[in-house]
Amino acid sequence: MLASFGIGNMTQSNTVATSVEESFGVPVWIVGLVLAVATGAVLIGGIRSIGKVTAGFVPLMIVLYVVASWCCW
């Protein structure tokens, strides 16, 4: 139970880094650094910053989902 607090995030960041490396050739450590800086900036900004970031991601995710489903259909 205690390990679940860190393992979930590490697994997700590892999957993102590996996928970006395989798809675009970006080294894993650069992806990890970008993810760490982005996460730190959001967390330091507080709850308002988290709300702004997620409010920006939701429309982007909708558009990407619709485009991906339309292109692959």
N, C-alpha and C positions, 0 to 999 in steps of 0.2 A: 504494500500500500504506500509506503514512504517513497519507493522508487518511482512511482507513477507521476510524481510531481515534476521530475526532470526528464524522464525517459520519453514521454510523449512529444515534448518539444524538440528533443534531440533527434528523434526519429524523423519528424517532419522536416527539420532543417537539413538533415542528411539526405533525405529524398529529394528535396528541392535542389540542393547543391549537385547531387549526382545527375539529376535530370538535365540541369542547365549545362553541366560539363559534357554530357553525352550528346545533347542537341546542338549546342553552340560552341563547344570547345573552351568555355571559360573555366579557369582553374577553380577547384573546390574552395580553396582558402579565400579567394576573392568573393565568391558568392556568400560564404560564411561571414566575411567582414561586412559586406553590404547588408545582409540580414541583421547582424548584430547592431550596426549603426542605426538602421531604420527602426528596429525594435526599441533601442535605447532612446531615440528621439521621441518616439510616441509615448513611452513610459514616463520620461522626464516631463513631457508636456501635460501629463495628468489626464483626467477623464474627458475634458473638453477636446484634447488632442486626439484621444482614442475615438471619440464620436465623429470628429471631422474626417479622420482617415477612413473609418468604416463607411461613413456616408459617401465618400468618394469611390470606394471599392464596389459598393453594391450596384450602381448603374453600369460600371465597367464589367462586372461579372455577368450581368444580364445580357449585355450586348455580346460579349464573347460567347456565352452559352448559345444564344440564338444564332449567331454567325456560324459557330462550330456545328450545331445541329443541322443547319440549312446546307452547309457545304458538304457534310458527310452523309446526307440522306440519299 
